[in-house]
Amino acid sequence: MEINPRVSTFIYDDDYCPPYLALKLAMGEMTETEIEGYQKNVPIGKKMFRYYGQVDY
């Protein structure tokens, strides 16, 4: 099993962080029903911005 710590892009808020919820589910610390309870916290209307700061030489 590979765990890649580099998360490319996701939307998060004060009480909504998908990677955190995914880890809690994977470790058995939360049930699917508990995770579904966080759907009301999804920040609808929030915009994503992805910054590319890589410089190639």
Backbone bond lengths (Angstrom), bond angles and torsions (degrees), N, CA, C in turn:
res aa  C-N    CA-C-N  psi(-1)  N-CA   C-N-CA  omega(-1)  CA-C   N-CA-C  phi
1 M - - - 1.433 - - 1.520 108.63 -
2 E 1.307 115.79 135.46 1.460 120.79 179.56 1.522 109.42 -110.69
3 I 1.303 115.90 135.02 1.459 120.79 174.27 1.519 106.77 -117.05
4 N 1.315 115.89 115.91 1.450 121.68 -178.71 1.525 108.52 -99.54
5 P 1.331 118.45 111.29 1.461 120.50 -176.70 1.526 114.18 -75.82
6 R 1.323 117.86 -6.33 1.461 120.56 -178.45 1.523 109.85 -87.73
7 V 1.295 115.70 100.70 1.460 120.81 177.83 1.515 106.98 -86.33
8 S 1.327 117.28 124.26 1.461 119.39 -175.59 1.523 111.84 -72.27
9 T 1.305 117.60 -61.85 1.462 120.89 -177.45 1.514 109.57 -151.81
10 F 1.293 117.03 133.96 1.456 121.60 172.12 1.516 108.58 -156.87
11 I 1.318 115.72 160.62 1.459 121.08 178.10 1.520 107.86 -99.31
12 Y 1.313 116.56 131.95 1.457 120.13 177.17 1.524 109.01 -133.96
13 D 1.290 115.60 163.59 1.453 122.59 178.38 1.526 107.22 -146.54
14 D 1.314 117.89 -178.74 1.468 120.64 -178.01 1.522 112.83 -55.86
15 D 1.324 117.28 -39.07 1.468 120.19 -177.53 1.528 112.42 -122.08
16 Y 1.349 116.31 29.44 1.465 120.72 176.70 1.523 109.08 -150.17
17 C 1.333 116.50 111.61 1.464 122.01 179.46 1.534 107.96 -141.42
18 P 1.347 117.97 97.79 1.465 121.39 -175.62 1.531 115.64 -53.03
19 P 1.343 121.03 -43.42 1.467 118.57 179.32 1.531 112.50 -61.05
20 Y 1.313 117.29 -38.81 1.464 121.56 178.06 1.523 110.37 -63.08
21 L 1.328 116.56 -45.87 1.462 120.53 -179.81 1.528 110.96 -65.02
22 A 1.337 117.09 -37.53 1.463 120.69 178.90 1.530 110.85 -64.47
23 L 1.327 116.79 -40.99 1.467 120.17 178.06 1.523 111.54 -65.50
24 K 1.325 117.05 -42.87 1.466 120.57 178.56 1.524 110.68 -60.53
25 L 1.334 116.69 -40.39 1.461 121.23 178.69 1.528 110.39 -67.18
26 A 1.339 116.94 -44.74 1.465 121.36 -178.47 1.529 111.96 -63.94
27 M 1.324 117.10 -33.96 1.466 120.62 -179.18 1.523 112.63 -86.60
28 G 1.327 116.14 -1.10 1.457 119.95 178.42 1.520 114.12 76.64
29 E 1.327 116.84 15.47 1.461 120.85 -179.51 1.527 112.39 -85.55
30 M 1.330 116.62 -14.39 1.463 121.97 176.24 1.518 108.12 -138.25
31 T 1.318 116.35 150.37 1.461 120.75 177.23 1.523 109.40 -94.27
32 E 1.331 115.97 166.65 1.464 119.91 177.42 1.522 111.05 -60.33
33 T 1.318 116.64 -35.90 1.463 120.53 179.08 1.528 110.89 -64.30
34 E 1.325 116.90 -40.67 1.470 120.13 177.53 1.527 111.03 -65.25
35 I 1.330 116.12 -39.74 1.462 120.48 178.58 1.527 110.04 -64.11
36 E 1.329 116.99 -42.09 1.466 120.68 179.24 1.525 111.32 -59.84
37 G 1.315 117.56 -28.02 1.459 121.33 177.60 1.523 113.13 -63.08
38 Y 1.326 117.05 -21.07 1.462 121.24 179.72 1.528 112.48 -81.40
39 Q 1.328 118.07 -6.69 1.464 120.30 -179.31 1.521 112.01 -59.02
40 K 1.316 116.82 -31.61 1.464 119.96 -179.96 1.531 111.35 -68.95
41 N 1.330 117.57 -15.45 1.464 121.73 -179.62 1.525 113.59 -93.03
42 V 1.338 117.61 -0.36 1.462 120.35 -179.49 1.525 108.35 -62.65
43 P 1.331 117.68 124.05 1.461 120.64 -176.31 1.534 112.22 -76.25
44 I 1.321 116.31 83.21 1.463 121.32 179.69 1.531 109.15 -65.37
45 G 1.313 116.00 133.07 1.460 120.81 179.02 1.515 114.21 93.10
46 K 1.309 117.49 -9.62 1.465 120.38 178.08 1.520 108.68 -73.74
47 K 1.313 116.92 139.74 1.462 120.94 -177.66 1.522 110.76 -100.50
48 M 1.329 114.76 146.23 1.455 120.68 177.50 1.520 109.09 -95.08
49 F 1.303 115.75 144.91 1.455 121.94 174.79 1.514 107.03 -134.51
50 R 1.298 115.64 122.84 1.459 119.58 179.28 1.517 108.16 -111.21
51 Y 1.306 115.96 123.06 1.454 121.92 -176.66 1.523 109.60 -101.13
52 Y 1.312 115.37 127.35 1.462 120.58 176.35 1.523 108.05 -106.14
53 G 1.300 116.93 101.62 1.454 120.96 -178.14 1.522 112.78 -104.90
54 Q 1.317 116.94 12.35 1.455 120.61 -176.80 1.523 110.12 -75.74
55 V 1.304 116.16 136.88 1.458 121.82 177.13 1.521 107.44 -119.96
56 D 1.326 116.02 123.77 1.468 120.92 178.57 1.522 109.50 -103.26
57 Y 1.325 115.76 138.27 1.459 120.92 177.59 1.498 109.91 -116.29
